[in-house]
Amino acid sequence: MEPIELAQPESAEAKRQRIGFYLGQARELLAHYEDHLKDPRWKMVAYDKDPKITCYEFEGGPDDVEGNGYNLKAECIIEGKTADVIAAAHRQHQAIPRRTWDGDDIHDIGLLETVRSQDISSTVRFELNVQFAEHKPGIPTVATREFVYLEASLCETSLANHTDKKWTILTRETQHPKRPVKADPVRALSRTIMVLTPLPPIQDVGFAVPRTAVTLVAYKVNPGGSIPLAVIKMYKTKLADRLAFLKKTMFV
């Protein structure tokens, strides 16, 4: 799908076309995310920081016929946190509360536009918005990266834990008139999948301890600018590191 031209100031017709463009991008995400999860090319990457976290990678992707891009995946079970809690923390787009727990990864974040929020059935809710985020890699000589992205979320009733819900949170690069591309910060591109699946709770001295199976995927990653190959290789276990962080952090 070719991007549309963004007019500023924006006419009602231009906005209608832009919203239609976002909805088309969301449909593509929803139609293909399971293909990325099941792609047979995933190869396990050694990860010795936590034996309960599995880490994978490959080059190229199902919709990347030229074999470009980096594809990363990590999986684990997080105990003591519901899928609802993890989803709410990651869908928090106000900079100060988000940075309170996620400041090592997020430098700035904000909501640009709410596109859609609706129940599509009695058990599934769909939400779509556009956000921006700035990330400071924390690696010398690597500049801050800016992402402008569409976030599509599906929230579904869970049969495994009736007090929790399953979340599928998908993102992909997009564009927005409030956040045009600039030379600084460097505009980066990526698409991500977060699947949060409630598992039956564990009974512990009369308390039900929630468990959530978490899968993270990043694909078609293009960090933009110039980054040495040795630096890029440092990111192969980034999603596994993220899961290790989520297992121990307390969201606020």
Secondary structure, DSSP 4 states (H G I P E B T S, - for coil): -PPPPPPSSPPHHHHHHHHHHHHHHHHHHHHHHHHHHH-TT-EE----S-TT-EEEEEESBTTBTT--SEEEEEEEEEES--HHHHHHHHT---HHHHHHHHTTT-SEEEEEEEEEEEESSSSEEEEEEEEEEEE---STTPPPEEEEEEEEEEEEE-SS-TTSEEEEEEEEE---TTS---SSSEE-EEEEEEEEEEEEEEEETTEEEEEEEEEEEEEEEE--S---HHHHHTTTTHHHHHHHHHHH----
